[in-house]
Amino acid sequence: MSLTEFNAMLRDRSYVEGGTDPSSSDALEFKALFGDNKNVMRWVARMAQMYAVERNELSLKKPVAEKKAEKKPTEDVSDKKLKAVKKEGGKKAQDLAGMAEMGSSFQQATLVEPEGRMDLLEVALEAMNAPVEPDCEERKGGAGGVAKILLSATDHAFSCIIHVPQEYTHPANAELNPRGYSILATDWAEAAFSTLPGDGKGVKYLLQTPTLVKATYKPQPDLGRYTLKAKDAVSGASFAFLRERNLVVDNDSSDDEYIFGDDDMPGI
């Protein structure tokens, strides 16, 4: 049976033999299609979560070259500083990944080493999302599957990145998104930046997609714009956004769905 014929057969039924539950026929057809190729299955599951219009838009884009020039932070960053940023990101990722294993899929982290710079916060995010190297003496990374908002600020600069894994933007795939999350990074960002100090302005969005938002904040004291106050405001508004959606819990709750670390709790 061709894939086209198989597709036509499933037009009016959920499973090969009909009914509401899969049968051995479904298992055999699935194995015939995918074998034991788990990576292909994962790819299909992720692609299936996207709307048809999103896949069509992607298909119209030019393919990315196989070898892409390595993106480096600005030249004024020393190797020592870059190493410190990566180390902090990698270690923080282990904290987030550990909490995610306990059911905390949405988290918040404040990073010191990037010093409010977007280019360095991007380096930290890359280190956080890098797969864990099993043979490495010091475990780091492994937070690619965690939805997170990253904050970094000094007196003069404030940057923020919100990363939401693709599977958490659509509730369609029960295996990758068993709790049926439907959270967009753009919605998270809109809520997080809704209570900025002073005139309530100053945020500049560098990137806005359903899975990734990058934003910087420009201080301007005469308008009441202060970076550290803005960071606290974003932290608090972000927490409220997630709590309203039952993605965080108060300390006196017995539900362990979401727990911030002490350093990342607004007001602490």
Accessible surface in RSA format (square Angstrom, percent):
REM  Atomic radii and reference values for relative SASA: ProtOr
REM  Chains: A
REM  Algorithm: Lee & Richards
REM  Probe-radius: 1.40
REM  Slices: 20
REM RES _ NUM      All-atoms   Total-Side   Main-Chain    Non-polar    All polar
REM                ABS   REL    ABS   REL    ABS   REL    ABS   REL    ABS   REL
RES MET A   1   146.86  76.1  61.43  40.7  85.43 203.4  69.49  59.1  77.37 102.5
RES SER A   2    58.06  49.1  44.15  58.9  13.91  32.0  50.76 108.1   7.30  10.2
RES LEU A   3   122.67  68.3 112.46  80.5  10.21  25.7 114.73  80.6   7.93  21.4
RES THR A   4   107.97  76.8 101.97 103.4   6.00  14.3  70.58  94.8  37.39  56.5
RES GLU A   5   101.42  58.2  94.38  71.4   7.05  16.8  39.41  76.2  62.02  50.6
RES PHE A   6    23.39  11.7  23.39  14.5   0.00   0.0  23.39  14.2   0.00   0.0
RES ASN A   7   102.65  70.8  95.83  92.6   6.82  16.4  17.52  42.2  85.13  82.3
RES ALA A   8    41.04  37.7  32.86  50.7   8.18  18.6  33.10  46.6   7.94  21.0
RES MET A   9    52.11  27.0  35.76  23.7  16.36  38.9  30.57  26.0  21.54  28.5
RES LEU A  10    57.33  31.9  46.55  33.3  10.78  27.1  46.87  32.9  10.46  28.2
RES ARG A  11   172.71  72.5 138.78  70.7  33.93  80.8  61.08  83.5 111.63  67.7
RES ASP A  12   134.78  94.4  97.34  96.9  37.44  88.5  42.79 100.7  91.99  91.7
RES ARG A  13   104.83  44.0  85.33  43.5  19.49  46.4  20.32  27.8  84.51  51.2
RES SER A  14    88.10  74.4  57.56  76.8  30.55  70.4  24.55  52.3  63.56  89.0
RES TYR A  15    66.53  31.1  65.97  37.5   0.57   1.5  29.04  21.8  37.50  46.2
RES VAL A  16    22.76  15.0  20.60  18.6   2.16   5.2  20.60  17.9   2.16   5.9
RES GLU A  17   115.59  66.4  80.94  61.2  34.65  82.5  36.51  70.6  79.08  64.6
RES GLY A  18    19.55  24.1   0.00   N/A  19.55  24.1  14.18  38.9   5.37  12.0
RES GLY A  19    62.09  76.6   0.00   N/A  62.09  76.6  38.49 105.6  23.60  52.8
RES THR A  20   121.99  86.8 100.85 102.2  21.14  50.4  83.14 111.7  38.85  58.7
RES ASP A  21   103.51  72.5  94.02  93.6   9.49  22.4  27.19  64.0  76.32  76.1
RES PRO A  22    85.03  62.0  65.02  59.3  20.00  72.7  65.29  53.9  19.73 122.6
RES SER A  23    38.81  32.8  22.69  30.3  16.11  37.1  34.93  74.4   3.88   5.4
RES SER A  24    81.96  69.3  69.93  93.3  12.04  27.7  47.10 100.3  34.86  48.8
RES SER A  25    27.53  23.3  25.17  33.6   2.36   5.4   8.78  18.7  18.75  26.3
RES ASP A  26    24.64  17.3  20.18  20.1   4.46  10.5  14.26  33.6  10.37  10.3
RES ALA A  27    64.14  59.0  50.50  77.9  13.64  31.0  59.23  83.4   4.91  13.0
RES LEU A  28   123.49  68.8 118.50  84.8   4.99  12.5 118.76  83.4   4.73  12.7
RES GLU A  29    55.81  32.0  54.91  41.5   0.90   2.1   6.38  12.3  49.43  40.4
RES PHE A  30    99.44  49.8  96.77  59.9   2.67   7.0  98.88  60.0   0.56   1.6
RES LYS A  31   113.85  55.5 108.44  66.5   5.40  12.9  90.05  81.1  23.79  25.3
RES ALA A  32    85.64  78.7  43.03  66.4  42.61  96.9  55.73  78.5  29.91  79.2
RES LEU A  33    84.72  47.2  54.13  38.7  30.59  76.9  56.13  39.4  28.59  76.9
RES PHE A  34    39.25  19.6  35.89  22.2   3.36   8.8  39.25  23.8   0.00   0.0
RES GLY A  35    25.83  31.9   0.00   N/A  25.83  31.9  20.27  55.6   5.55  12.4
RES ASP A  36   111.93  78.4  90.65  90.2  21.28  50.3  33.50  78.8  78.42  78.2
RES ASN A  37    86.28  59.5  80.04  77.3   6.24  15.0  10.98  26.4  75.30  72.8
RES LYS A  38   154.74  75.5 149.51  91.7   5.23  12.5  91.89  82.7  62.85  66.9
RES ASN A  39   104.04  71.7  98.15  94.8   5.89  14.2  25.89  62.3  78.15  75.5
RES VAL A  40    67.77  44.6  65.56  59.4   2.21   5.3  67.77  58.9   0.00   0.0
RES MET A  41    50.95  26.4  44.75  29.6   6.20  14.8  28.10  23.9  22.86  30.3
RES ARG A  42   113.42  47.6 107.57  54.8   5.85  13.9  32.26  44.1  81.16  49.2
RES TRP A  43   152.49  61.2 149.11  72.2   3.38   7.9 134.39  71.7  18.10  29.4
RES VAL A  44    51.38  33.8  50.03  45.3   1.35   3.3  50.86  44.2   0.53   1.4
RES ALA A  45    18.81  17.3  13.95  21.5   4.87  11.1  18.52  26.1   0.30   0.8
RES ARG A  46    86.07  36.1  85.24  43.5   0.83   2.0  34.17  46.7  51.89  31.5
RES MET A  47    57.86  30.0  57.76  38.2   0.10   0.2  36.86  31.3  21.00  27.8
RES ALA A  48    68.11  62.6  42.79  66.0  25.31  57.6  49.35  69.5  18.76  49.7
RES GLN A  49     6.30   3.5   0.91   0.7   5.39  12.8   1.23   2.6   5.06   3.8
RES MET A  50    28.69  14.9  23.16  15.3   5.53  13.2  14.77  12.6  13.92  18.4
RES TYR A  51   137.78  64.3 134.23  76.4   3.55   9.2  97.76  73.5  40.02  49.3
RES ALA A  52    60.99  56.1  53.52  82.6   7.47  17.0  53.93  75.9   7.06  18.7
RES VAL A  53    90.05  59.3  86.66  78.5   3.39   8.2  87.70  76.2   2.35   6.4
RES GLU A  54    41.50  23.8  40.05  30.3   1.45   3.5  18.23  35.3  23.27  19.0
RES ARG A  55    87.61  36.8  82.67  42.1   4.95  11.8  28.23  38.6  59.39  36.0
RES ASN A  56    87.49  60.3  86.94  84.0   0.55   1.3  18.73  45.1  68.76  66.5
RES GLU A  57   101.25  58.1  97.56  73.8   3.69   8.8  34.32  66.4  66.93  54.6
RES LEU A  58    81.67  45.5  71.54  51.2  10.14  25.5  71.72  50.4   9.96  26.8
RES SER A  59    86.81  73.4  48.16  64.3  38.64  89.0  51.06 108.7  35.75  50.1
RES LEU A  60   154.39  86.0 122.33  87.5  32.06  80.6 126.57  88.9  27.82  74.9
RES LYS A  61   137.33  67.0 121.47  74.5  15.86  37.8  79.82  71.8  57.51  61.3
RES LYS A  62   187.94  91.7 168.69 103.5  19.25  45.8 113.33 102.0  74.60  79.5
RES PRO A  63   130.06  94.8 100.66  91.8  29.41 106.9 111.75  92.3  18.31 113.8
RES VAL A  64   113.10  74.4  87.80  79.5  25.29  60.9  92.91  80.7  20.18  54.7
RES ALA A  65    71.71  65.9  52.18  80.5  19.53  44.4  63.34  89.2   8.37  22.2
RES GLU A  66   180.37 103.6 140.65 106.4  39.72  94.6  61.83 119.6 118.54  96.8
RES LYS A  67   192.79  94.1 168.92 103.6  23.87  56.8 115.46 103.9  77.33  82.4
RES LYS A  68   164.82  80.4 136.45  83.7  28.37  67.5  87.09  78.4  77.73  82.8
RES ALA A  69    95.40  87.7  66.95 103.3  28.46  64.7  78.41 110.4  17.00  45.0
RES GLU A  70   138.19  79.3 109.94  83.2  28.25  67.3  46.41  89.8  91.78  74.9
RES LYS A  71   161.80  78.9 132.57  81.3  29.23  69.6 108.20  97.4  53.60  57.1
RES LYS A  72   152.23  74.3 127.84  78.4  24.39  58.1  70.57  63.5  81.66  87.0
RES PRO A  73    25.32  18.5  11.92  10.9  13.39  48.7  16.26  13.4   9.05  56.3
RES THR A  74    76.86  54.7  66.02  66.9  10.85  25.9  73.82  99.2   3.04   4.6
RES GLU A  75   180.65 103.7 145.59 110.1  35.07  83.5  68.01 131.5 112.64  92.0
RES ASP A  76   110.06  77.1  69.48  69.2  40.59  96.0  53.33 125.5  56.74  56.6
RES VAL A  77    24.22  15.9   3.00   2.7  21.22  51.1   6.52   5.7  17.70  48.0
RES SER A  78    63.02  53.3  50.51  67.4  12.51  28.8  51.47 109.6  11.55  16.2
RES ASP A  79   124.86  87.5 115.28 114.7   9.58  22.6  39.32  92.5  85.54  85.3
RES LYS A  80   175.72  85.7 166.21 102.0   9.51  22.7 114.53 103.1  61.19  65.2
RES LYS A  81    46.29  22.6  42.75  26.2   3.53   8.4  38.57  34.7   7.71   8.2
RES LEU A  82    37.25  20.7  37.25  26.7   0.00   0.0  37.25  26.2   0.00   0.0
RES LYS A  83   152.50  74.4 148.27  91.0   4.22  10.1  93.96  84.6  58.53  62.3
RES ALA A  84    31.64  29.1  24.36  37.6   7.29  16.6  29.71  41.8   1.93   5.1
RES VAL A  85     0.10   0.1   0.00   0.0   0.10   0.2   0.00   0.0   0.10   0.3
RES LYS A  86   102.91  50.2 100.86  61.9   2.04   4.9  52.15  46.9  50.76  54.1
RES LYS A  87   110.31  53.8 104.71  64.2   5.60  13.3  52.28  47.1  58.03  61.8
RES GLU A  88    36.27  20.8  30.16  22.8   6.11  14.6  23.89  46.2  12.38  10.1
RES GLY A  89     0.05   0.1   0.00   N/A   0.05   0.1   0.00   0.0   0.05   0.1
RES GLY A  90     0.81   1.0   0.00   N/A   0.81   1.0   0.81   2.2   0.00   0.0
RES LYS A  91   103.09  50.3  99.01  60.7   4.08   9.7  50.69  45.6  52.40  55.8
RES LYS A  92    36.36  17.7  33.69  20.7   2.67   6.3  13.14  11.8  23.22  24.7
RES ALA A  93     0.00   0.0   0.00   0.0   0.00   0.0   0.00   0.0   0.00   0.0
RES GLN A  94    46.12  25.8  37.32  27.3   8.80  20.9  17.91  38.1  28.21  21.4
RES ASP A  95    84.56  59.2  75.75  75.4   8.80  20.8  23.29  54.8  61.26  61.1
RES LEU A  96     5.13   2.9   5.13   3.7   0.00   0.0   5.13   3.6   0.00   0.0
RES ALA A  97    17.71  16.3  15.72  24.3   1.99   4.5  16.82  23.7   0.89   2.4
RES GLY A  98    30.72  37.9   0.00   N/A  30.72  37.9  27.13  74.5   3.58   8.0
RES MET A  99    36.29  18.8  35.98  23.8   0.31   0.7  21.78  18.5  14.51  19.2
RES ALA A 100    30.82  28.3  17.66  27.2  13.16  29.9  18.10  25.5  12.72  33.7
RES GLU A 101   156.28  89.7 116.47  88.1  39.81  94.8  46.89  90.7 109.39  89.3
RES MET A 102   124.47  64.5 107.01  70.8  17.46  41.6  75.88  64.5  48.59  64.4
RES GLY A 103    12.18  15.0   0.00   N/A  12.18  15.0  11.63  31.9   0.56   1.2
RES SER A 104     3.93   3.3   3.93   5.2   0.00   0.0   3.93   8.4   0.00   0.0
RES SER A 105    14.72  12.4  13.43  17.9   1.29   3.0   1.27   2.7  13.45  18.8
RES PHE A 106     1.15   0.6   0.81   0.5   0.34   0.9   0.81   0.5   0.34   1.0
RES GLN A 107     2.88   1.6   2.88   2.1   0.00   0.0   2.83   6.0   0.05   0.0
RES GLN A 108     2.75   1.5   0.41   0.3   2.34   5.6   0.00   0.0   2.75   2.1
RES ALA A 109     0.00   0.0   0.00   0.0   0.00   0.0   0.00   0.0   0.00   0.0
RES THR A 110    30.69  21.8  24.83  25.2   5.86  14.0  21.19  28.5   9.49  14.4
RES LEU A 111     1.88   1.0   0.14   0.1   1.74   4.4   0.14   0.1   1.74   4.7
RES VAL A 112   110.26  72.6 102.85  93.1   7.41  17.8 107.61  93.5   2.65   7.2
RES GLU A 113    54.21  31.1  53.62  40.6   0.59   1.4   6.94  13.4  47.27  38.6
RES PRO A 114     0.07   0.1   0.07   0.1   0.00   0.0   0.07   0.1   0.00   0.0
RES GLU A 115    84.09  48.3  79.62  60.2   4.48  10.7  13.31  25.7  70.78  57.8
RES GLY A 116     2.89   3.6   0.00   N/A   2.89   3.6   0.00   0.0   2.89   6.5
RES ARG A 117    70.61  29.6  66.27  33.8   4.34  10.3  39.42  53.9  31.19  18.9
RES MET A 118    20.71  10.7  15.45  10.2   5.27  12.5  15.45  13.1   5.27   7.0
RES ASP A 119    31.48  22.1  26.22  26.1   5.26  12.4  24.38  57.4   7.10   7.1
RES LEU A 120     2.10   1.2   2.10   1.5   0.00   0.0   2.10   1.5   0.00   0.0
RES LEU A 121     0.00   0.0   0.00   0.0   0.00   0.0   0.00   0.0   0.00   0.0
RES GLU A 122    34.23  19.7  29.74  22.5   4.49  10.7  15.06  29.1  19.17  15.6
RES VAL A 123    16.60  10.9  15.76  14.3   0.85   2.0  15.86  13.8   0.74   2.0
RES ALA A 124     0.81   0.7   0.81   1.2   0.00   0.0   0.81   1.1   0.00   0.0
RES LEU A 125    16.71   9.3  16.71  12.0   0.00   0.0  16.71  11.7   0.00   0.0
RES GLU A 126   128.35  73.7 120.15  90.9   8.20  19.5  47.86  92.6  80.49  65.7
RES ALA A 127    19.52  17.9   9.28  14.3  10.24  23.3  16.82  23.7   2.70   7.2
RES MET A 128     0.00   0.0   0.00   0.0   0.00   0.0   0.00   0.0   0.00   0.0
RES ASN A 129    46.31  31.9  31.35  30.3  14.96  36.0  17.03  41.0  29.28  28.3
RES ALA A 130    41.36  38.0  35.83  55.3   5.53  12.6  41.36  58.2   0.00   0.0
RES PRO A 131   115.36  84.1 101.52  92.5  13.84  50.3 108.81  89.8   6.55  40.7
RES VAL A 132    37.99  25.0  20.33  18.4  17.66  42.6  20.33  17.7  17.66  47.9
RES GLU A 133   107.90  61.9 103.94  78.6   3.96   9.4  33.79  65.4  74.10  60.5
RES PRO A 134   120.07  87.5  90.94  82.9  29.13 105.9  93.74  77.4  26.33 163.7
RES ASP A 135   142.84 100.1 109.01 108.5  33.83  80.0  42.10  99.1 100.74 100.5
RES CYS A 136    42.65  32.3  23.39  26.1  19.26  45.3  10.34  26.2  32.31  34.8
RES GLU A 137   182.42 104.7 143.38 108.5  39.04  92.9  66.34 128.3 116.08  94.8
RES GLU A 138    83.42  47.9  79.34  60.0   4.08   9.7  43.10  83.4  40.32  32.9
RES ARG A 139   138.34  58.1 127.64  65.1  10.71  25.5  56.61  77.4  81.73  49.5
RES LYS A 140    97.27  47.5  95.25  58.4   2.02   4.8  39.38  35.4  57.89  61.7
RES GLY A 141     0.87   1.1   0.00   N/A   0.87   1.1   0.87   2.4   0.00   0.0
RES GLY A 142    30.11  37.1   0.00   N/A  30.11  37.1  12.31  33.8  17.80  39.9
RES ALA A 143     0.00   0.0   0.00   0.0   0.00   0.0   0.00   0.0   0.00   0.0
RES GLY A 144    28.05  34.6   0.00   N/A  28.05  34.6  17.34  47.6  10.71  24.0
RES GLY A 145    43.87  54.1   0.00   N/A  43.87  54.1  27.47  75.4  16.40  36.7
RES VAL A 146     4.98   3.3   4.84   4.4   0.14   0.3   4.98   4.3   0.00   0.0
RES ALA A 147     0.00   0.0   0.00   0.0   0.00   0.0   0.00   0.0   0.00   0.0
RES LYS A 148     0.00   0.0   0.00   0.0   0.00   0.0   0.00   0.0   0.00   0.0
RES ILE A 149     0.00   0.0   0.00   0.0   0.00   0.0   0.00   0.0   0.00   0.0
RES LEU A 150     0.21   0.1   0.21   0.2   0.00   0.0   0.21   0.1   0.00   0.0
RES LEU A 151     0.13   0.1   0.13   0.1   0.00   0.0   0.13   0.1   0.00   0.0
RES SER A 152     0.24   0.2   0.24   0.3   0.00   0.0   0.00   0.0   0.24   0.3
RES ALA A 153    22.51  20.7   0.00   0.0  22.51  51.2   0.00   0.0  22.51  59.6
RES THR A 154    44.45  31.6  39.07  39.6   5.38  12.8  40.07  53.8   4.37   6.6
RES ASP A 155    97.17  68.1  78.47  78.1  18.70  44.2  19.93  46.9  77.24  77.0
RES HIS A 156   151.05  82.6 137.91  95.9  13.15  33.6  93.44  96.3  57.61  67.0
RES ALA A 157    29.67  27.3  27.65  42.7   2.02   4.6  29.67  41.8   0.00   0.0
RES PHE A 158     3.53   1.8   1.20   0.7   2.33   6.1   1.20   0.7   2.33   6.7
RES SER A 159     1.56   1.3   1.15   1.5   0.41   0.9   0.41   0.9   1.15   1.6
RES CYS A 160     2.55   1.9   2.19   2.4   0.37   0.9   0.47   1.2   2.08   2.2
RES ILE A 161     0.07   0.0   0.03   0.0   0.04   0.1   0.04   0.0   0.03   0.1
RES ILE A 162     0.11   0.1   0.10   0.1   0.01   0.0   0.10   0.1   0.01   0.0
RES HIS A 163    26.45  14.5  26.29  18.3   0.16   0.4   9.96  10.3  16.49  19.2
RES VAL A 164     0.05   0.0   0.00   0.0   0.05   0.1   0.00   0.0   0.05   0.1
RES PRO A 165     8.20   6.0   3.90   3.6   4.30  15.6   8.20   6.8   0.00   0.0
RES GLN A 166    47.35  26.5  42.69  31.2   4.66  11.1  21.41  45.6  25.94  19.7
RES GLU A 167    13.58   7.8  13.58  10.3   0.00   0.0   0.22   0.4  13.36  10.9
RES TYR A 168    25.37  11.8  25.37  14.4   0.00   0.0   0.99   0.7  24.38  30.1
RES THR A 169     4.84   3.4   1.14   1.2   3.69   8.8   0.78   1.0   4.06   6.1
RES HIS A 170    13.95   7.6  13.95   9.7   0.00   0.0   7.44   7.7   6.51   7.6
RES PRO A 171    75.66  55.1  60.51  55.2  15.16  55.1  60.52  50.0  15.14  94.1
RES ALA A 172    78.70  72.4  40.29  62.2  38.42  87.4  51.77  72.9  26.93  71.3
RES ASN A 173    27.93  19.3  22.89  22.1   5.04  12.1   6.90  16.6  21.03  20.3
RES ALA A 174    78.33  72.0  66.68 102.9  11.65  26.5  68.94  97.1   9.39  24.9
RES GLU A 175   153.38  88.1 123.92  93.8  29.45  70.1  50.78  98.2 102.60  83.8
RES LEU A 176    44.72  24.9  32.41  23.2  12.31  30.9  35.24  24.8   9.48  25.5
RES ASN A 177     1.57   1.1   0.02   0.0   1.56   3.8   0.00   0.0   1.57   1.5
RES PRO A 178   103.78  75.6  71.22  64.9  32.56 118.4  72.43  59.8  31.35 194.8
RES ARG A 179   130.28  54.7  97.36  49.6  32.92  78.4  44.26  60.5  86.02  52.1
RES GLY A 180    36.39  44.9   0.00   N/A  36.39  44.9  17.43  47.8  18.96  42.5
RES TYR A 181    21.11   9.9  16.96   9.6   4.15  10.8  21.11  15.9   0.00   0.0
RES SER A 182    68.63  58.0  45.85  61.2  22.78  52.5  21.79  46.4  46.84  65.6
RES ILE A 183    15.41   8.8  13.89  10.4   1.52   3.7  15.41  11.1   0.00   0.0
RES LEU A 184    57.78  32.2  57.26  41.0   0.52   1.3  57.26  40.2   0.52   1.4
RES ALA A 185     0.00   0.0   0.00   0.0   0.00   0.0   0.00   0.0   0.00   0.0
RES THR A 186    40.30  28.7  35.34  35.8   4.97  11.8  27.68  37.2  12.62  19.1
RES ASP A 187    66.71  46.7  63.52  63.2   3.19   7.5  15.01  35.3  51.70  51.6
RES TRP A 188     0.00   0.0   0.00   0.0   0.00   0.0   0.00   0.0   0.00   0.0
RES ALA A 189     1.01   0.9   1.01   1.6   0.00   0.0   1.01   1.4   0.00   0.0
RES GLU A 190   123.65  71.0 117.04  88.5   6.61  15.7  44.37  85.8  79.27  64.7
RES ALA A 191    26.78  24.6  19.63  30.3   7.15  16.3  25.75  36.3   1.02   2.7
RES ALA A 192     0.47   0.4   0.00   0.0   0.47   1.1   0.00   0.0   0.47   1.2
RES PHE A 193    15.21   7.6   4.48   2.8  10.73  27.9   4.60   2.8  10.61  30.4
RES SER A 194    77.19  65.2  39.63  52.9  37.56  86.5  38.19  81.3  39.00  54.6
RES THR A 195    82.99  59.0  65.93  66.8  17.06  40.7  69.32  93.1  13.68  20.7
RES LEU A 196    14.46   8.1   0.61   0.4  13.85  34.8   0.61   0.4  13.85  37.3
RES PRO A 197    26.67  19.4  14.90  13.6  11.77  42.8  26.67  22.0   0.00   0.0
RES GLY A 198    56.05  69.1   0.00   N/A  56.05  69.1  17.32  47.5  38.73  86.7
RES ASP A 199    60.58  42.4  29.46  29.3  31.13  73.6  37.37  87.9  23.22  23.2
RES GLY A 200    36.03  44.4   0.00   N/A  36.03  44.4  17.25  47.3  18.79  42.1
RES LYS A 201   136.06  66.4 133.09  81.7   2.97   7.1  78.29  70.5  57.77  61.5
RES GLY A 202    15.72  19.4   0.00   N/A  15.72  19.4   7.61  20.9   8.12  18.2
RES VAL A 203    43.34  28.5  21.28  19.3  22.06  53.2  21.28  18.5  22.06  59.8
RES LYS A 204   135.29  66.0 131.57  80.7   3.71   8.8  78.92  71.0  56.37  60.0
RES TYR A 205    73.17  34.2  45.93  26.1  27.23  70.9  38.26  28.8  34.91  43.0
RES LEU A 206    84.95  47.3  50.36  36.0  34.59  86.9  54.87  38.5  30.07  80.9
RES LEU A 207    66.93  37.3  61.55  44.0   5.38  13.5  66.60  46.8   0.33   0.9
RES GLN A 208   103.73  58.0  75.33  55.1  28.41  67.6  14.31  30.5  89.42  67.8
RES THR A 209    43.88  31.2  41.02  41.6   2.86   6.8  42.49  57.1   1.39   2.1
RES PRO A 210    56.86  41.4  56.86  51.8   0.00   0.0  56.86  46.9   0.00   0.0
RES THR A 211    35.36  25.1  35.36  35.8   0.00   0.0  13.25  17.8  22.10  33.4
RES LEU A 212    37.61  20.9  37.61  26.9   0.00   0.0  37.61  26.4   0.00   0.0
RES VAL A 213     1.79   1.2   1.64   1.5   0.15   0.4   1.64   1.4   0.15   0.4
RES LYS A 214    31.85  15.5  31.85  19.5   0.00   0.0   5.06   4.6  26.79  28.5
RES ALA A 215     0.63   0.6   0.20   0.3   0.42   1.0   0.20   0.3   0.42   1.1
RES THR A 216    35.35  25.1  34.33  34.8   1.02   2.4  25.04  33.6  10.31  15.6
RES TYR A 217     6.73   3.1   0.49   0.3   6.24  16.2   1.10   0.8   5.63   6.9
RES LYS A 218   146.82  71.6 142.97  87.7   3.85   9.2  88.58  79.7  58.24  62.0
RES PRO A 219    42.02  30.6  31.18  28.4  10.84  39.4  31.18  25.7  10.84  67.4
RES GLN A 220    62.36  34.9  61.53  45.0   0.83   2.0  15.49  33.0  46.87  35.5
RES PRO A 221    83.55  60.9  73.57  67.1   9.98  36.3  73.82  60.9   9.73  60.5
RES ASP A 222   117.71  82.5  75.62  75.3  42.08  99.5  54.01 127.1  63.70  63.5
RES LEU A 223    71.70  39.9  61.71  44.1   9.98  25.1  68.11  47.8   3.58   9.6
RES GLY A 224    22.53  27.8   0.00   N/A  22.53  27.8  18.68  51.3   3.85   8.6
RES ARG A 225    29.63  12.4  29.63  15.1   0.00   0.0   0.00   0.0  29.63  18.0
RES TYR A 226    93.70  43.7  92.66  52.7   1.04   2.7  62.93  47.3  30.77  37.9
RES THR A 227     1.94   1.4   0.78   0.8   1.16   2.8   0.00   0.0   1.94   2.9
RES LEU A 228    76.75  42.7  75.98  54.4   0.77   1.9  75.98  53.4   0.77   2.1
RES LYS A 229   126.42  61.7 120.82  74.1   5.59  13.3  75.62  68.1  50.80  54.1
RES ALA A 230     0.00   0.0   0.00   0.0   0.00   0.0   0.00   0.0   0.00   0.0
RES LYS A 231    39.31  19.2  39.31  24.1   0.00   0.0  16.22  14.6  23.09  24.6
RES ASP A 232    82.25  57.6  76.44  76.1   5.81  13.7  24.50  57.7  57.75  57.6
RES ALA A 233    23.87  21.9  11.31  17.4  12.56  28.6  22.56  31.8   1.30   3.4
RES VAL A 234     0.00   0.0   0.00   0.0   0.00   0.0   0.00   0.0   0.00   0.0
RES SER A 235     6.64   5.6   6.64   8.9   0.00   0.0   3.87   8.2   2.77   3.9
RES GLY A 236    26.45  32.6   0.00   N/A  26.45  32.6  21.13  58.0   5.32  11.9
RES ALA A 237    15.12  13.9   3.85   5.9  11.27  25.6  10.74  15.1   4.38  11.6
RES SER A 238     0.00   0.0   0.00   0.0   0.00   0.0   0.00   0.0   0.00   0.0
RES PHE A 239    15.52   7.8  15.52   9.6   0.00   0.0  15.52   9.4   0.00   0.0
RES ALA A 240    32.83  30.2  32.54  50.2   0.29   0.7  32.83  46.2   0.00   0.0
RES PHE A 241    10.29   5.1   6.91   4.3   3.38   8.8   9.79   5.9   0.51   1.4
RES LEU A 242     0.00   0.0   0.00   0.0   0.00   0.0   0.00   0.0   0.00   0.0
RES ARG A 243   103.59  43.5  97.54  49.7   6.05  14.4  26.10  35.7  77.49  47.0
RES GLU A 244   133.09  76.4  97.85  74.0  35.24  83.9  46.14  89.2  86.95  71.0
RES ARG A 245   105.36  44.2  86.18  43.9  19.18  45.7  31.24  42.7  74.13  44.9
RES ASN A 246   121.50  83.8 109.58 105.9  11.92  28.7  27.61  66.5  93.89  90.8
RES LEU A 247     7.39   4.1   6.92   4.9   0.48   1.2   6.92   4.9   0.48   1.3
RES VAL A 248     5.74   3.8   0.35   0.3   5.39  13.0   0.35   0.3   5.39  14.6
RES VAL A 249    30.75  20.2  17.72  16.0  13.02  31.4  21.55  18.7   9.20  24.9
RES ASP A 250    68.95  48.3  62.29  62.0   6.67  15.8  19.07  44.9  49.88  49.8
RES ASN A 251   141.45  97.5 104.16 100.7  37.29  89.8  39.99  96.3 101.46  98.1
RES ASP A 252   135.75  95.1  95.96  95.5  39.78  94.1  51.65 121.6  84.09  83.9
RES SER A 253    52.80  44.6  27.65  36.9  25.14  57.9  22.91  48.8  29.89  41.9
RES SER A 254   123.21 104.1  82.47 110.1  40.74  93.8  58.43 124.4  64.78  90.8
RES ASP A 255    77.00  53.9  67.29  67.0   9.71  22.9  26.97  63.5  50.03  49.9
RES ASP A 256    86.30  60.5  81.94  81.6   4.36  10.3  25.47  60.0  60.83  60.7
RES GLU A 257    19.02  10.9  17.22  13.0   1.80   4.3   9.50  18.4   9.52   7.8
RES TYR A 258     1.70   0.8   1.24   0.7   0.46   1.2   1.24   0.9   0.46   0.6
RES ILE A 259    88.64  50.4  85.20  63.5   3.44   8.3  88.54  63.8   0.10   0.3
RES PHE A 260    15.10   7.6   1.15   0.7  13.95  36.3   3.38   2.1  11.71  33.5
RES GLY A 261    31.71  39.1   0.00   N/A  31.71  39.1  29.56  81.1   2.15   4.8
RES ASP A 262   106.79  74.8 100.06  99.6   6.73  15.9  24.48  57.6  82.31  82.1
RES ASP A 263   121.68  85.2  99.11  98.6  22.57  53.4  26.82  63.1  94.87  94.6
RES ASP A 264    10.12   7.1   7.43   7.4   2.69   6.4   1.92   4.5   8.20   8.2
RES MET A 265    39.27  20.3  34.31  22.7   4.97  11.8  30.11  25.6   9.16  12.1
RES PRO A 266    37.59  27.4  18.66  17.0  18.93  68.8  23.06  19.0  14.53  90.3
RES GLY A 267    86.59 106.8   0.00   N/A  86.59 106.8  43.86 120.4  42.73  95.7
RES ILE A 268   134.00  76.3  75.05  55.9  58.96 142.1 103.53  74.6  30.47  82.7
END  Absolute sums over single chains surface
CHAIN  1 A    16423.8      13215.0       3208.8       9065.1       7358.7
END  Absolute sums over all chains
TOTAL         16423.8      13215.0       3208.8       9065.1       7358.7
